Amino acid sequence: MDYQEINAKTIDRWVEEGWEWGRPISREVYQRAKNGDWSVLLTPTKPVPPAWFGDLSGKRVLGLASGGGQQMPVFAAAGAEVTVLDYSEKQLESERLAAKREGYRIRILRADMTKPLPFADGSFDLIFHPVSNCYVREVRPIFRECFRVLAPGGVLLGGYDNGINFLFDETEERLINRLPFDPLADPEQRRQLEEADCGLQFSHTLEEQIGGQLEAGFILTDLYEDYNGEGRLNDLHIPSFFAARAVKPSSS
């Protein structure tokens, strides 16, 4: 089975078991967003700065690997035209549930973000891409596709794992792995993931993630670091995630 299919099936099961990132926001949260009171996450704990978005009214927003009914309802409430692409059918079911309950329009696509995105050039004004690259072996092609489907002046907001989590055992006390962490190349690393029921995940360097965006043509405008939200690394205040805001240059 293709590793992306393994991940899709794994996440489907997590959602059925009550995974926190697969539960749609409540009606109360949606109504507050309608009144302008909202925040969303790209990484585990820190809300995205409002200035990263600007006015969303009428903006064409793509949620890339952003299913779960947590961010798209908020953007719809803020007046955006929303599209979500995800490889997990259960995550997309959460999107359908939220949209039906609140009565907003959303375009929902099940697709693999490691393949060319099924959109024309310049289709979106903003791409919202929460932590998900850790489930993908090669990330540079994703940034190239994001650049292509954004309009000039469009914004990519992404959350990324910095690799620290892959180094340690489950207690986050012993250093047991080398980087890169690649379960398709290292049977022992695959065994660790299977025993922990983590799907197939991959570490990525800053060169791949920030450098990959710059290579695609983006201009990096801001970033911040974040933590796991629990566990020993979090208690020691060791950042394990970061979020970045990147812009596609406007035509001259």
N, C-alpha and C positions, 0 to 999 in steps of 0.2 A: 504494500500500500504506500502511495506517495506520502511523504512526511506531512504535507499540508492537510491531507485527508485525515491523517491520524490526529492532528491538532484540532481540526474542525469537530471530529467526533468526541474528542476529549472535552472541548469547551461546551459542546452540546450537553454532555453529561453533567458537567459542573453547573450549568444553568439549571438543569432539572433538579439538582441537589441544593439549589439556593445560593449559588455563587453571588457574592456582593456586587460584582460588576455586570451582572446579568439581570438585575431587578430594576424594572422601570421606576422612574420617579413617581411620587404620589401626585394626586390631583392638587393638593395644597401647594406643593412645590411648583407645579405648573402655573397655578394661579398667581403665585408671588412673582414668577418670571414674567407673566403678562403685565404685571404692575411695575416691572423694571427692577425687581429685587431678585438677582440670580448670581450664581457662580458655578463654575465647572472645573473639573480636574483633568489634567494631562498626565499627571504622575500621582502617586498614592495619596499625598496629604495636602499639598499646597495649591490653593485656587489659582487659576490663571489670572494675571492682572487684567482688569477691564480695558486698560489702554491697548492691550494686544489686539482687541477686537475692533474698536471703534463702533460706529453705528451699524448694526446688523440689518436694519430695515431694508428690505428689497435685495439684500445680498444673496448670491447663490453660494450655498455652503455645502461642501462634501464632507461627510463623516467617514473617514477612511479607516477601516477595521475598527469602527466606532459604534457597533451595534450594542444593544442592551437597554435602550430606552432611557438613557441618562442624560445625554447631551443634546441630541437632536430635538427632543421636545422643548428644551429650553431655548434653543435657537429659533425654533418655529414660533414660540411665544414672543420672542424678541423681534419677529417680523421677517425672518430670513426665509428664503426658498430652500428647503432642505432635501438632500439626497444622502442615503447611507449605503455603504458597501461593506459587506462583511462575509467571511467564509463560513460562519456558524449559523445554521438555520434557526437554532433556538435563540440566538442573540437577535436575529431579525424578527422572530416572533414577538419578542419584547417590544421592538419598535412598532410593530403592527398593533399590538395591544394598546400602547400609549397613544398612538395616533387615532385609533378608533374611539378610545375613551374621551379624548379631548377635542376631536373633530378637526384636526389640521391635516393638510396635505403633505405627503412625503413620498419621494421616489425611493424604493427599496430594491437593492440588487444583491443577490448572492454571487460573489465572484472572488477570485484568488488574486490578491494584490501583488503576487510575484509575477503575474502575467500582465501584458499591456492592459491598461485600464480602459473599460468600454465606454469612453467618452471622447467627444471631439476636442480638438485643440481649443484652449481658452474657454472651457465650459463653466469655470467656477471663479469666484472672487476670493474664497477662503477655503482651505482644507484643514480640518481638525483631525489630528492623527494621534490618539492617546497611545500609551505604551503598548506596543504590539510587534515591533520589529524584532523583539527577542524570540519570536516564533518563526522567524524567517532567516534563511541561511545567507542570502545575498541581499543587501539593502540598497546598494547604489542604484540599481535599476528602478527601485521605487521612487527615489528622489527625482530621477530623470522624468518619470511619468508624471509625478506631481507638478514638476515645472511645465510640462507640456500642456496639461489640462487646466492650469491656472491662466487667467487673463493677465495681461500686463498690469503690474501693480498689485497682483494678487498675493495673498499671504498664506504661508504654510506654518501652522502651529503644531509642533510635535513633541511627544514625550518619549524618552529613551532610557534604557538601562545602561549604566556605565561599565558593567562587567563585574563589579565587586561581589555581587551575590553569588556568582558562579564559582568563586574561589574556595568557599567555605563549606563545611559539613552542615547538616540540618540544624545543629545547635549554634552555628555561627561562631564556633570556638576554635576549630582546627582548620588550618589551611591545607586543603587536600587536592586541589586541581591546579593545572596550569592553563593559561590562555593561549590561543582561543579555545573556548568551550564549544565543541562541535560533536554532538552525539552521533552524527552520521559518519564521522571519521574515527571516533574513539568509543569502542564498545563499553568501556568502564563508565564513561560519562553517560552513555545511553542507559546503562543499568541503574545508575543513580537516579535519573529522571523517572524511569519506569517504576522504581520502588517508591518514589515520592509522589507518583501520579501527577507529574508536572507537564505532560505532553513532551514535545521535542522542542527544546529551546537552545538558543545560540548566543554567545557573547559577541559584542561588536566594539571596535575601537572608536576613539574620537576621530581618527582619520577616516574611517568608514562613514561615520554618522554626520559629523560636522563637515569634514572634507568632502564627503559625498554630496552634500547639499551645495557647497561652494562649486564643486566640479560641474554640477548640473546647471549652474548659472545663478543660484540664489545669492542674495545679500543677507547676511546674518545681522539682525538688528537688536536682539536681546536674548538673554538666557537666564535661567536660575536652576539651582540644585534642589533635590528633595531626598527624603528618607523613606525607609520601608514602612514606617508607622508603627512597627512593633519589632521585637527581637533584640538581640545583643548589639548588632550593628547600629540599629536605631538608638539604643540606649547610649552607645558610645558617640553618637552624633556623627556617624560616618555616612556621608551622602552616597546613595546607590542609584539615583536617577537624576536626570536633568531634563529640562524643557527648553525648547528653542523657538524663537520667532524668526522666520526668514521670509524675504520678499522677492518676488519676481520683478526685475526692473521694468519700469514703464518704457514704452517705445519712445525713441528719441524723435 
